[in-house]
Amino acid sequence: MFKENDHSNDKLHGIKLQNIVEELKDYYGWEKLGDLIDINCFIINPSIKSSLIFLRRTPWARQKVEALYIKTFLK
């Protein structure tokens, strides 16, 4: 028997982390993003690549970024 996956509660289902970071960067810019979420990958020599590496290894930071994305774009 197959179990259906219910992703209706996951607002970010199907959205890649790279897209989240790129859209937030385009919307806020690195400086404002660093003000909103105080993590070094947004403050010191920010780049999409370094941010993705850090966020994939750091669940608490990824949660903050995802929460900001939801608040900003998926109200």
N, CA, C and O atoms as a Tripos MOL2 file, in Angstrom:
@<TRIPOS>MOLECULE
protein
  300   299    75     0     0
PROTEIN
NO_CHARGES

@<TRIPOS>ATOM
      1 N           0.8450   -1.1830    0.0000 N.3       1 MET1
      2 CA          0.0000    0.0000    0.0000 C.3       1 MET1
      3 C           0.8890    1.2450    0.0000 C.2       1 MET1
      4 O           1.8310    1.3400    0.7870 O.2       1 MET1
      5 N           0.5930    2.1760   -0.8650 N.am      2 PHE2
      6 CA          1.3690    3.4060   -0.9640 C.3       2 PHE2
      7 C           0.8070    4.4620   -0.0450 C.2       2 PHE2
      8 O          -0.4060    4.6150    0.0990 O.2       2 PHE2
      9 N           1.7130    5.1800    0.5690 N.am      3 LYS3
     10 CA          1.3170    6.2660    1.4530 C.3       3 LYS3
     11 C           1.5490    7.5840    0.7140 C.2       3 LYS3
     12 O           2.6440    7.8430    0.2150 O.2       3 LYS3
     13 N           0.5300    8.3920    0.6520 N.am      4 GLU4
     14 CA          0.6670    9.6770   -0.0250 C.3       4 GLU4
     15 C           1.4200   10.6560    0.8560 C.2       4 GLU4
     16 O           1.1990   10.7190    2.0660 O.2       4 GLU4
     17 N           2.3030   11.4130    0.2430 N.am      5 ASN5
     18 CA          3.0010   12.4630    0.9710 C.3       5 ASN5
     19 C           2.1370   13.7020    0.9700 C.2       5 ASN5
     20 O           1.7210   14.1800   -0.0860 O.2       5 ASN5
     21 N           1.8650   14.2260    2.1580 N.am      6 ASP6
     22 CA          1.0580   15.4320    2.2740 C.3       6 ASP6
     23 C           1.9890   16.6040    2.5620 C.2       6 ASP6
     24 O           2.4960   16.7520    3.6740 O.2       6 ASP6
     25 N           2.2030   17.4230    1.5560 N.am      7 HIS7
     26 CA          3.0860   18.5730    1.7040 C.3       7 HIS7
     27 C           2.2920   19.8660    1.8410 C.2       7 HIS7
     28 O           2.8480   20.9550    1.6950 O.2       7 HIS7
     29 N           0.9930   19.7530    2.1200 N.am      8 SER8
     30 CA          0.1540   20.9370    2.1610 C.3       8 SER8
     31 C           0.5420   21.8940    3.2870 C.2       8 SER8
     32 O           0.2540   23.0870    3.1960 O.2       8 SER8
     33 N           1.1860   21.4030    4.3400 N.am      9 ASN9
     34 CA          1.5990   22.2630    5.4440 C.3       9 ASN9
     35 C           2.9790   22.8640    5.2250 C.2       9 ASN9
     36 O           3.3890   23.7430    5.9840 O.2       9 ASN9
     37 N           3.6960   22.4180    4.2170 N.am     10 ASP10
     38 CA          5.0420   22.9060    3.9420 C.3      10 ASP10
     39 C           4.9730   23.9780    2.8600 C.2      10 ASP10
     40 O           4.8800   23.6720    1.6710 O.2      10 ASP10
     41 N           5.0210   25.2340    3.2860 N.am     11 LYS11
     42 CA          4.9140   26.3420    2.3430 C.3      11 LYS11
     43 C           6.0920   26.3980    1.3830 C.2      11 LYS11
     44 O           5.9840   26.9800    0.3040 O.2      11 LYS11
     45 N           7.2100   25.8030    1.7630 N.am     12 LEU12
     46 CA          8.4200   25.8600    0.9440 C.3      12 LEU12
     47 C           8.6040   24.6240    0.0730 C.2      12 LEU12
     48 O           9.6340   24.4840   -0.5870 O.2      12 LEU12
     49 N           7.6340   23.7370    0.0600 N.am     13 HIS13
     50 CA          7.7590   22.5200   -0.7330 C.3      13 HIS13
     51 C           7.9810   22.8710   -2.2020 C.2      13 HIS13
     52 O           7.2010   23.6120   -2.7990 O.2      13 HIS13
     53 N           9.0450   22.3340   -2.7690 N.am     14 GLY14
     54 CA          9.3520   22.5450   -4.1750 C.3      14 GLY14
     55 C          10.2020   23.7790   -4.4540 C.2      14 GLY14
     56 O          10.5730   24.0290   -5.6010 O.2      14 GLY14
     57 N          10.5160   24.5590   -3.4080 N.am     15 ILE15
     58 CA         11.3550   25.7440   -3.5940 C.3      15 ILE15
     59 C          12.7620   25.4010   -3.1190 C.2      15 ILE15
     60 O          12.9550   25.0100   -1.9670 O.2      15 ILE15
     61 N          13.7360   25.5450   -4.0000 N.am     16 LYS16
     62 CA         15.1200   25.2080   -3.6580 C.3      16 LYS16
     63 C          15.7440   26.2900   -2.7900 C.2      16 LYS16
     64 O          15.4140   27.4700   -2.9080 O.2      16 LYS16
     65 N          16.6470   25.8700   -1.9200 N.am     17 LEU17
     66 CA         17.3410   26.8060   -1.0430 C.3      17 LEU17
     67 C          18.0530   27.8770   -1.8600 C.2      17 LEU17
     68 O          18.0580   29.0440   -1.4660 O.2      17 LEU17
     69 N          18.6420   27.5130   -2.9670 N.am     18 GLN18
     70 CA         19.3230   28.4890   -3.8090 C.3      18 GLN18
     71 C          18.3520   29.5750   -4.2690 C.2      18 GLN18
     72 O          18.6990   30.7560   -4.2640 O.2      18 GLN18
     73 N          17.1490   29.1900   -4.6640 N.am     19 ASN19
     74 CA         16.1520   30.1760   -5.0900 C.3      19 ASN19
     75 C          15.7620   31.0900   -3.9420 C.2      19 ASN19
     76 O          15.5720   32.2900   -4.1380 O.2      19 ASN19
     77 N          15.6420   30.5280   -2.7430 N.am     20 ILE20
     78 CA         15.2900   31.3210   -1.5730 C.3      20 ILE20
     79 C          16.3420   32.3910   -1.3240 C.2      20 ILE20
     80 O          16.0160   33.5660   -1.1560 O.2      20 ILE20
     81 N          17.6070   31.9770   -1.3010 N.am     21 VAL21
     82 CA         18.7010   32.9140   -1.0310 C.3      21 VAL21
     83 C          18.7890   33.9650   -2.1430 C.2      21 VAL21
     84 O          18.9580   35.1510   -1.8580 O.2      21 VAL21
     85 N          18.6780   33.5480   -3.3850 N.am     22 GLU22
     86 CA         18.7730   34.4960   -4.5010 C.3      22 GLU22
     87 C          17.6420   35.5220   -4.4610 C.2      22 GLU22
     88 O          17.8790   36.7100   -4.6830 O.2      22 GLU22
     89 N          16.4240   35.0790   -4.1830 N.am     23 GLU23
     90 CA         15.2970   36.0030   -4.1420 C.3      23 GLU23
     91 C          15.4120   36.9730   -2.9650 C.2      23 GLU23
     92 O          15.1070   38.1580   -3.1010 O.2      23 GLU23
     93 N          15.8490   36.4700   -1.8180 N.am     24 LEU24
     94 CA         16.0330   37.3620   -0.6690 C.3      24 LEU24
     95 C          17.1400   38.3790   -0.9490 C.2      24 LEU24
     96 O          17.0000   39.5530   -0.6080 O.2      24 LEU24
     97 N          18.2320   37.9400   -1.5620 N.am     25 LYS25
     98 CA         19.3300   38.8410   -1.8970 C.3      25 LYS25
     99 C          18.8780   39.8950   -2.8950 C.2      25 LYS25
    100 O          19.2140   41.0700   -2.7490 O.2      25 LYS25
    101 N          18.1280   39.4940   -3.8930 N.am     26 ASP26
    102 CA         17.6350   40.4390   -4.8960 C.3      26 ASP26
    103 C          16.6630   41.4500   -4.2800 C.2      26 ASP26
    104 O          16.6520   42.6210   -4.6590 O.2      26 ASP26
    105 N          15.8620   40.9930   -3.3440 N.am     27 TYR27
    106 CA         14.8430   41.8460   -2.7270 C.3      27 TYR27
    107 C          15.4360   42.8110   -1.7000 C.2      27 TYR27
    108 O          15.1420   44.0060   -1.7160 O.2      27 TYR27
    109 N          16.2760   42.2760   -0.8070 N.am     28 TYR28
    110 CA         16.8250   43.0720    0.2890 C.3      28 TYR28
    111 C          18.2310   43.6030    0.0220 C.2      28 TYR28
    112 O          18.5870   44.6710    0.5200 O.2      28 TYR28
    113 N          19.0270   42.8840   -0.7480 N.am     29 GLY29
    114 CA         20.4460   43.1860   -0.8810 C.3      29 GLY29
    115 C          21.1990   42.5610    0.2840 C.2      29 GLY29
    116 O          20.6120   42.2720    1.3270 O.2      29 GLY29
    117 N          22.5020   42.3520    0.1050 N.am     30 TRP30
    118 CA         23.2910   41.6660    1.1440 C.3      30 TRP30
    119 C          23.3090   42.4470    2.4540 C.2      30 TRP30
    120 O          23.1950   41.8550    3.5270 O.2      30 TRP30
    121 N          23.4510   43.7750    2.3800 N.am     31 GLU31
    122 CA         23.5830   44.5680    3.6070 C.3      31 GLU31
    123 C          22.3250   44.4710    4.4690 C.2      31 GLU31
    124 O          22.4170   44.2150    5.6700 O.2      31 GLU31
    125 N          21.1720   44.6700    3.8760 N.am     32 LYS32
    126 CA         19.9120   44.5820    4.6320 C.3      32 LYS32
    127 C          19.6680   43.1520    5.1030 C.2      32 LYS32
    128 O          19.1760   42.9370    6.2110 O.2      32 LYS32
    129 N          20.0060   42.1890    4.2770 N.am     33 LEU33
    130 CA         19.8360   40.7830    4.6560 C.3      33 LEU33
    131 C          20.6950   40.4570    5.8740 C.2      33 LEU33
    132 O          20.2570   39.7390    6.7730 O.2      33 LEU33
    133 N          21.9190   40.9850    5.9020 N.am     34 GLY34
    134 CA         22.7920   40.8060    7.0590 C.3      34 GLY34
    135 C          22.2560   41.4950    8.3040 C.2      34 GLY34
    136 O          22.4730   41.0210    9.4200 O.2      34 GLY34
    137 N          21.5530   42.6170    8.1200 N.am     35 ASP35
    138 CA         20.9140   43.2900    9.2600 C.3      35 ASP35
    139 C          19.7470   42.4690    9.8020 C.2      35 ASP35
    140 O          19.5490   42.3770   11.0130 O.2      35 ASP35
    141 N          18.9840   41.8790    8.8960 N.am     36 LEU36
    142 CA         17.7990   41.1130    9.2970 C.3      36 LEU36
    143 C          18.1610   39.7700    9.9210 C.2      36 LEU36
    144 O          17.5300   39.3330   10.8830 O.2      36 LEU36
    145 N          19.1740   39.1220    9.3700 N.am     37 ILE37
    146 CA         19.6340   37.8260    9.8700 C.3      37 ILE37
    147 C          21.1360   37.9480   10.0920 C.2      37 ILE37
    148 O          21.9140   37.9770    9.1380 O.2      37 ILE37
    149 N          21.5320   38.0200   11.3430 N.am     38 ASP38
    150 CA         22.9210   38.2920   11.7060 C.3      38 ASP38
    151 C          23.7740   37.0270   11.6140 C.2      38 ASP38
    152 O          24.0910   36.3900   12.6180 O.2      38 ASP38
    153 N          24.1360   36.6860   10.3710 N.am     39 ILE39
    154 CA         25.0450   35.5580   10.1400 C.3      39 ILE39
    155 C          26.1360   36.0300    9.1860 C.2      39 ILE39
    156 O          25.8750   36.7860    8.2510 O.2      39 ILE39
    157 N          27.3500   35.5760    9.4340 N.am     40 ASN40
    158 CA         28.5170   36.0670    8.7030 C.3      40 ASN40
    159 C          28.4520   35.8410    7.1960 C.2      40 ASN40
    160 O          29.0130   36.6260    6.4320 O.2      40 ASN40
    161 N          27.7790   34.7880    6.7610 N.am     41 CYS41
    162 CA         27.7460   34.5400    5.3160 C.3      41 CYS41
    163 C          26.9630   35.6150    4.5760 C.2      41 CYS41
    164 O          27.0600   35.7020    3.3520 O.2      41 CYS41
    165 N          26.1870   36.4370    5.2830 N.am     42 PHE42
    166 CA         25.4900   37.5630    4.6730 C.3      42 PHE42
    167 C          26.2240   38.8800    4.9130 C.2      42 PHE42
    168 O          25.8790   39.8950    4.3090 O.2      42 PHE42
    169 N          27.2350   38.8750    5.7890 N.am     43 ILE43
    170 CA         27.8950   40.1150    6.1990 C.3      43 ILE43
    171 C          29.3170   40.2310    5.6480 C.2      43 ILE43
    172 O          29.6960   41.2760    5.1190 O.2      43 ILE43
    173 N          30.0990   39.1650    5.7710 N.am     44 ILE44
    174 CA         31.5060   39.1920    5.3770 C.3      44 ILE44
    175 C          31.6730   38.4920    4.0270 C.2      44 ILE44
    176 O          31.4570   37.2850    3.9210 O.2      44 ILE44
    177 N          32.0580   39.2490    2.9990 N.am     45 ASN45
    178 CA         32.2180   38.7190    1.6390 C.3      45 ASN45
    179 C          31.0600   37.8070    1.2240 C.2      45 ASN45
    180 O          31.2830   36.6410    0.9000 O.2      45 ASN45
    181 N          29.8400   38.3190    1.2310 N.am     46 PRO46
    182 CA         28.6900   37.4600    0.9220 C.3      46 PRO46
    183 C          28.6720   36.9940   -0.5290 C.2      46 PRO46
    184 O          29.0430   37.7280   -1.4450 O.2      46 PRO46
    185 N          28.2370   35.7700   -0.7040 N.am     47 SER47
    186 CA         28.0080   35.2210   -2.0370 C.3      47 SER47
    187 C          26.9450   34.1350   -1.9170 C.2      47 SER47
    188 O          26.7140   33.5890   -0.8380 O.2      47 SER47
    189 N          26.3180   33.8390   -3.0160 N.am     48 ILE48
    190 CA         25.3070   32.7770   -3.0230 C.3      48 ILE48
    191 C          25.9620   31.4550   -2.6290 C.2      48 ILE48
    192 O          25.4290   30.7190   -1.7990 O.2      48 ILE48
    193 N          27.1120   31.1560   -3.2220 N.am     49 LYS49
    194 CA         27.7840   29.8810   -2.9710 C.3      49 LYS49
    195 C          28.1460   29.6990   -1.4980 C.2      49 LYS49
    196 O          27.8530   28.6560   -0.9150 O.2      49 LYS49
    197 N          28.7810   30.7080   -0.8910 N.am     50 SER50
    198 CA         29.1750   30.5670    0.5210 C.3      50 SER50
    199 C          27.9550   30.4980    1.4330 C.2      50 SER50
    200 O          27.9630   29.7890    2.4390 O.2      50 SER50
    201 N          26.9180   31.2290    1.0800 N.am     51 SER51
    202 CA         25.6920   31.1940    1.8840 C.3      51 SER51
    203 C          25.0480   29.8150    1.8360 C.2      51 SER51
    204 O          24.6110   29.2940    2.8630 O.2      51 SER51
    205 N          24.9890   29.2260    0.6510 N.am     52 LEU52
    206 CA         24.3890   27.8960    0.5180 C.3      52 LEU52
    207 C          25.1650   26.8500    1.3110 C.2      52 LEU52
    208 O          24.5670   25.9990    1.9700 O.2      52 LEU52
    209 N          26.4780   26.9100    1.2500 N.am     53 ILE53
    210 CA         27.3050   25.9580    2.0030 C.3      53 ILE53
    211 C          27.0090   26.0840    3.4930 C.2      53 ILE53
    212 O          26.7870   25.0810    4.1710 O.2      53 ILE53
    213 N          27.0060   27.3080    4.0020 N.am     54 PHE54
    214 CA         26.7540   27.5230    5.4280 C.3      54 PHE54
    215 C          25.3420   27.0980    5.8200 C.2      54 PHE54
    216 O          25.1630   26.4030    6.8200 O.2      54 PHE54
    217 N          24.3430   27.5040    5.0490 N.am     55 LEU55
    218 CA         22.9530   27.2150    5.4080 C.3      55 LEU55
    219 C          22.6320   25.7310    5.3490 C.2      55 LEU55
    220 O          21.7980   25.2500    6.1160 O.2      55 LEU55
    221 N          23.2780   25.0030    4.4540 N.am     56 ARG56
    222 CA         23.0310   23.5560    4.3710 C.3      56 ARG56
    223 C          23.6260   22.8160    5.5650 C.2      56 ARG56
    224 O          23.1760   21.7220    5.9070 O.2      56 ARG56
    225 N          24.6320   23.4080    6.1970 N.am     57 ARG57
    226 CA         25.2950   22.7700    7.3460 C.3      57 ARG57
    227 C          24.7940   23.2960    8.6830 C.2      57 ARG57
    228 O          25.1610   22.7600    9.7290 O.2      57 ARG57
    229 N          23.9620   24.3350    8.6690 N.am     58 THR58
    230 CA         23.5760   25.0140    9.9060 C.3      58 THR58
    231 C          22.0580   25.1540    9.9630 C.2      58 THR58
    232 O          21.5070   26.1420    9.4770 O.2      58 THR58
    233 N          21.3750   24.1640   10.5570 N.am     59 PRO59
    234 CA         19.9090   24.1630   10.5450 C.3      59 PRO59
    235 C          19.2560   25.4030   11.1650 C.2      59 PRO59
    236 O          18.2510   25.8820   10.6390 O.2      59 PRO59
    237 N          19.7930   25.9320   12.2580 N.am     60 TRP60
    238 CA         19.1580   27.0920   12.8860 C.3      60 TRP60
    239 C          19.1980   28.3170   11.9720 C.2      60 TRP60
    240 O          18.2530   29.1050   11.9530 O.2      60 TRP60
    241 N          20.2830   28.4810   11.2170 N.am     61 ALA61
    242 CA         20.3960   29.6120   10.3010 C.3      61 ALA61
    243 C          19.4580   29.4210    9.1040 C.2      61 ALA61
    244 O          18.8160   30.3670    8.6480 O.2      61 ALA61
    245 N          19.3910   28.2060    8.6150 N.am     62 ARG62
    246 CA         18.4830   27.9120    7.4960 C.3      62 ARG62
    247 C          17.0410   28.1820    7.8970 C.2      62 ARG62
    248 O          16.2680   28.7040    7.0940 O.2      62 ARG62
    249 N          16.6670   27.8370    9.1170 N.am     63 GLN63
    250 CA         15.3060   28.0920    9.5880 C.3      63 GLN63
    251 C          14.9990   29.5870    9.5990 C.2      63 GLN63
    252 O          13.8940   29.9990    9.2460 O.2      63 GLN63
    253 N          15.9690   30.3950   10.0000 N.am     64 LYS64
    254 CA         15.7680   31.8490   10.0080 C.3      64 LYS64
    255 C          15.5940   32.3810    8.5870 C.2      64 LYS64
    256 O          14.7380   33.2310    8.3390 O.2      64 LYS64
    257 N          16.3960   31.8860    7.6650 N.am     65 VAL65
    258 CA         16.3080   32.3240    6.2740 C.3      65 VAL65
    259 C          14.9630   31.8970    5.6780 C.2      65 VAL65
    260 O          14.3080   32.6880    4.9990 O.2      65 VAL65
    261 N          14.5560   30.6690    5.9250 N.am     66 GLU66
    262 CA         13.2780   30.1920    5.4060 C.3      66 GLU66
    263 C          12.1120   30.9710    6.0050 C.2      66 GLU66
    264 O          11.1470   31.2750    5.3040 O.2      66 GLU66
    265 N          12.1910   31.2950    7.2900 N.am     67 ALA67
    266 CA         11.1320   32.0770    7.9390 C.3      67 ALA67
    267 C          11.0320   33.4710    7.3320 C.2      67 ALA67
    268 O           9.9290   33.9770    7.1250 O.2      67 ALA67
    269 N          12.1640   34.0920    7.0490 N.am     68 LEU68
    270 CA         12.1520   35.4110    6.4190 C.3      68 LEU68
    271 C          11.5660   35.3320    5.0120 C.2      68 LEU68
    272 O          10.8240   36.2210    4.5970 O.2      68 LEU68
    273 N          11.8930   34.2810    4.2880 N.am     69 TYR69
    274 CA         11.3490   34.0960    2.9370 C.3      69 TYR69
    275 C           9.8200   33.9740    2.9980 C.2      69 TYR69
    276 O           9.1090   34.6060    2.2170 O.2      69 TYR69
    277 N           9.3320   33.1660    3.9200 N.am     70 ILE70
    278 CA          7.8860   32.9910    4.0670 C.3      70 ILE70
    279 C           7.2280   34.3260    4.4240 C.2      70 ILE70
    280 O           6.2050   34.6940    3.8460 O.2      70 ILE70
    281 N           7.8170   35.0410    5.3720 N.am     71 LYS71
    282 CA          7.2650   36.3310    5.8040 C.3      71 LYS71
    283 C           7.2710   37.3390    4.6580 C.2      71 LYS71
    284 O           6.3320   38.1220    4.5110 O.2      71 LYS71
    285 N           8.3170   37.3210    3.8550 N.am     72 THR72
    286 CA          8.4710   38.2970    2.7790 C.3      72 THR72
    287 C           7.6280   37.9850    1.5580 C.2      72 THR72
    288 O           6.9950   38.8780    0.9960 O.2      72 THR72
    289 N           7.6140   36.7290    1.1420 N.am     73 PHE73
    290 CA          7.0100   36.3900   -0.1530 C.3      73 PHE73
    291 C           5.7450   35.5270   -0.0870 C.2      73 PHE73
    292 O           4.9760   35.5060   -1.0480 O.2      73 PHE73
    293 N           5.5160   34.8270    1.0060 N.am     74 LEU74
    294 CA          4.4100   33.8590    1.0420 C.3      74 LEU74
    295 C           3.3810   34.1580    2.1250 C.2      74 LEU74
    296 O           2.7870   33.2350    2.6810 O.2      74 LEU74
    297 N           3.1670   35.4030    2.4240 N.am     75 LYS75
    298 CA          2.2510   35.7950    3.5000 C.3      75 LYS75
    299 C           0.9150   35.1560    3.4190 C.2      75 LYS75
    300 O           0.0580   35.4070    4.2660 O.2      75 LYS75
@<TRIPOS>BOND
     1     1     2 1
     2     2     3 1
     3     3     4 2
     4     3     5 am
     5     5     6 1
     6     6     7 1
     7     7     8 2
     8     7     9 am
     9     9    10 1
    10    10    11 1
    11    11    12 2
    12    11    13 am
    13    13    14 1
    14    14    15 1
    15    15    16 2
    16    15    17 am
    17    17    18 1
    18    18    19 1
    19    19    20 2
    20    19    21 am
    21    21    22 1
    22    22    23 1
    23    23    24 2
    24    23    25 am
    25    25    26 1
    26    26    27 1
    27    27    28 2
    28    27    29 am
    29    29    30 1
    30    30    31 1
    31    31    32 2
    32    31    33 am
    33    33    34 1
    34    34    35 1
    35    35    36 2
    36    35    37 am
    37    37    38 1
    38    38    39 1
    39    39    40 2
    40    39    41 am
    41    41    42 1
    42    42    43 1
    43    43    44 2
    44    43    45 am
    45    45    46 1
    46    46    47 1
    47    47    48 2
    48    47    49 am
    49    49    50 1
    50    50    51 1
    51    51    52 2
    52    51    53 am
    53    53    54 1
    54    54    55 1
    55    55    56 2
    56    55    57 am
    57    57    58 1
    58    58    59 1
    59    59    60 2
    60    59    61 am
    61    61    62 1
    62    62    63 1
    63    63    64 2
    64    63    65 am
    65    65    66 1
    66    66    67 1
    67    67    68 2
    68    67    69 am
    69    69    70 1
    70    70    71 1
    71    71    72 2
    72    71    73 am
    73    73    74 1
    74    74    75 1
    75    75    76 2
    76    75    77 am
    77    77    78 1
    78    78    79 1
    79    79    80 2
    80    79    81 am
    81    81    82 1
    82    82    83 1
    83    83    84 2
    84    83    85 am
    85    85    86 1
    86    86    87 1
    87    87    88 2
    88    87    89 am
    89    89    90 1
    90    90    91 1
    91    91    92 2
    92    91    93 am
    93    93    94 1
    94    94    95 1
    95    95    96 2
    96    95    97 am
    97    97    98 1
    98    98    99 1
    99    99   100 2
   100    99   101 am
   101   101   102 1
   102   102   103 1
   103   103   104 2
   104   103   105 am
   105   105   106 1
   106   106   107 1
   107   107   108 2
   108   107   109 am
   109   109   110 1
   110   110   111 1
   111   111   112 2
   112   111   113 am
   113   113   114 1
   114   114   115 1
   115   115   116 2
   116   115   117 am
   117   117   118 1
   118   118   119 1
   119   119   120 2
   120   119   121 am
   121   121   122 1
   122   122   123 1
   123   123   124 2
   124   123   125 am
   125   125   126 1
   126   126   127 1
   127   127   128 2
   128   127   129 am
   129   129   130 1
   130   130   131 1
   131   131   132 2
   132   131   133 am
   133   133   134 1
   134   134   135 1
   135   135   136 2
   136   135   137 am
   137   137   138 1
   138   138   139 1
   139   139   140 2
   140   139   141 am
   141   141   142 1
   142   142   143 1
   143   143   144 2
   144   143   145 am
   145   145   146 1
   146   146   147 1
   147   147   148 2
   148   147   149 am
   149   149   150 1
   150   150   151 1
   151   151   152 2
   152   151   153 am
   153   153   154 1
   154   154   155 1
   155   155   156 2
   156   155   157 am
   157   157   158 1
   158   158   159 1
   159   159   160 2
   160   159   161 am
   161   161   162 1
   162   162   163 1
   163   163   164 2
   164   163   165 am
   165   165   166 1
   166   166   167 1
   167   167   168 2
   168   167   169 am
   169   169   170 1
   170   170   171 1
   171   171   172 2
   172   171   173 am
   173   173   174 1
   174   174   175 1
   175   175   176 2
   176   175   177 am
   177   177   178 1
   178   178   179 1
   179   179   180 2
   180   179   181 am
   181   181   182 1
   182   182   183 1
   183   183   184 2
   184   183   185 am
   185   185   186 1
   186   186   187 1
   187   187   188 2
   188   187   189 am
   189   189   190 1
   190   190   191 1
   191   191   192 2
   192   191   193 am
   193   193   194 1
   194   194   195 1
   195   195   196 2
   196   195   197 am
   197   197   198 1
   198   198   199 1
   199   199   200 2
   200   199   201 am
   201   201   202 1
   202   202   203 1
   203   203   204 2
   204   203   205 am
   205   205   206 1
   206   206   207 1
   207   207   208 2
   208   207   209 am
   209   209   210 1
   210   210   211 1
   211   211   212 2
   212   211   213 am
   213   213   214 1
   214   214   215 1
   215   215   216 2
   216   215   217 am
   217   217   218 1
   218   218   219 1
   219   219   220 2
   220   219   221 am
   221   221   222 1
   222   222   223 1
   223   223   224 2
   224   223   225 am
   225   225   226 1
   226   226   227 1
   227   227   228 2
   228   227   229 am
   229   229   230 1
   230   230   231 1
   231   231   232 2
   232   231   233 am
   233   233   234 1
   234   234   235 1
   235   235   236 2
   236   235   237 am
   237   237   238 1
   238   238   239 1
   239   239   240 2
   240   239   241 am
   241   241   242 1
   242   242   243 1
   243   243   244 2
   244   243   245 am
   245   245   246 1
   246   246   247 1
   247   247   248 2
   248   247   249 am
   249   249   250 1
   250   250   251 1
   251   251   252 2
   252   251   253 am
   253   253   254 1
   254   254   255 1
   255   255   256 2
   256   255   257 am
   257   257   258 1
   258   258   259 1
   259   259   260 2
   260   259   261 am
   261   261   262 1
   262   262   263 1
   263   263   264 2
   264   263   265 am
   265   265   266 1
   266   266   267 1
   267   267   268 2
   268   267   269 am
   269   269   270 1
   270   270   271 1
   271   271   272 2
   272   271   273 am
   273   273   274 1
   274   274   275 1
   275   275   276 2
   276   275   277 am
   277   277   278 1
   278   278   279 1
   279   279   280 2
   280   279   281 am
   281   281   282 1
   282   282   283 1
   283   283   284 2
   284   283   285 am
   285   285   286 1
   286   286   287 1
   287   287   288 2
   288   287   289 am
   289   289   290 1
   290   290   291 1
   291   291   292 2
   292   291   293 am
   293   293   294 1
   294   294   295 1
   295   295   296 2
   296   295   297 am
   297   297   298 1
   298   298   299 1
   299   299   300 2
@<TRIPOS>SUBSTRUCTURE
     1 MET1         2 RESIDUE 1 A MET
     2 PHE2         6 RESIDUE 1 A PHE
     3 LYS3        10 RESIDUE 1 A LYS
     4 GLU4        14 RESIDUE 1 A GLU
     5 ASN5        18 RESIDUE 1 A ASN
     6 ASP6        22 RESIDUE 1 A ASP
     7 HIS7        26 RESIDUE 1 A HIS
     8 SER8        30 RESIDUE 1 A SER
     9 ASN9        34 RESIDUE 1 A ASN
    10 ASP10       38 RESIDUE 1 A ASP
    11 LYS11       42 RESIDUE 1 A LYS
    12 LEU12       46 RESIDUE 1 A LEU
    13 HIS13       50 RESIDUE 1 A HIS
    14 GLY14       54 RESIDUE 1 A GLY
    15 ILE15       58 RESIDUE 1 A ILE
    16 LYS16       62 RESIDUE 1 A LYS
    17 LEU17       66 RESIDUE 1 A LEU
    18 GLN18       70 RESIDUE 1 A GLN
    19 ASN19       74 RESIDUE 1 A ASN
    20 ILE20       78 RESIDUE 1 A ILE
    21 VAL21       82 RESIDUE 1 A VAL
    22 GLU22       86 RESIDUE 1 A GLU
    23 GLU23       90 RESIDUE 1 A GLU
    24 LEU24       94 RESIDUE 1 A LEU
    25 LYS25       98 RESIDUE 1 A LYS
    26 ASP26      102 RESIDUE 1 A ASP
    27 TYR27      106 RESIDUE 1 A TYR
    28 TYR28      110 RESIDUE 1 A TYR
    29 GLY29      114 RESIDUE 1 A GLY
    30 TRP30      118 RESIDUE 1 A TRP
    31 GLU31      122 RESIDUE 1 A GLU
    32 LYS32      126 RESIDUE 1 A LYS
    33 LEU33      130 RESIDUE 1 A LEU
    34 GLY34      134 RESIDUE 1 A GLY
    35 ASP35      138 RESIDUE 1 A ASP
    36 LEU36      142 RESIDUE 1 A LEU
    37 ILE37      146 RESIDUE 1 A ILE
    38 ASP38      150 RESIDUE 1 A ASP
    39 ILE39      154 RESIDUE 1 A ILE
    40 ASN40      158 RESIDUE 1 A ASN
    41 CYS41      162 RESIDUE 1 A CYS
    42 PHE42      166 RESIDUE 1 A PHE
    43 ILE43      170 RESIDUE 1 A ILE
    44 ILE44      174 RESIDUE 1 A ILE
    45 ASN45      178 RESIDUE 1 A ASN
    46 PRO46      182 RESIDUE 1 A PRO
    47 SER47      186 RESIDUE 1 A SER
    48 ILE48      190 RESIDUE 1 A ILE
    49 LYS49      194 RESIDUE 1 A LYS
    50 SER50      198 RESIDUE 1 A SER
    51 SER51      202 RESIDUE 1 A SER
    52 LEU52      206 RESIDUE 1 A LEU
    53 ILE53      210 RESIDUE 1 A ILE
    54 PHE54      214 RESIDUE 1 A PHE
    55 LEU55      218 RESIDUE 1 A LEU
    56 ARG56      222 RESIDUE 1 A ARG
    57 ARG57      226 RESIDUE 1 A ARG
    58 THR58      230 RESIDUE 1 A THR
    59 PRO59      234 RESIDUE 1 A PRO
    60 TRP60      238 RESIDUE 1 A TRP
    61 ALA61      242 RESIDUE 1 A ALA
    62 ARG62      246 RESIDUE 1 A ARG
    63 GLN63      250 RESIDUE 1 A GLN
    64 LYS64      254 RESIDUE 1 A LYS
    65 VAL65      258 RESIDUE 1 A VAL
    66 GLU66      262 RESIDUE 1 A GLU
    67 ALA67      266 RESIDUE 1 A ALA
    68 LEU68      270 RESIDUE 1 A LEU
    69 TYR69      274 RESIDUE 1 A TYR
    70 ILE70      278 RESIDUE 1 A ILE
    71 LYS71      282 RESIDUE 1 A LYS
    72 THR72      286 RESIDUE 1 A THR
    73 PHE73      290 RESIDUE 1 A PHE
    74 LEU74      294 RESIDUE 1 A LEU
    75 LYS75      298 RESIDUE 1 A LYS
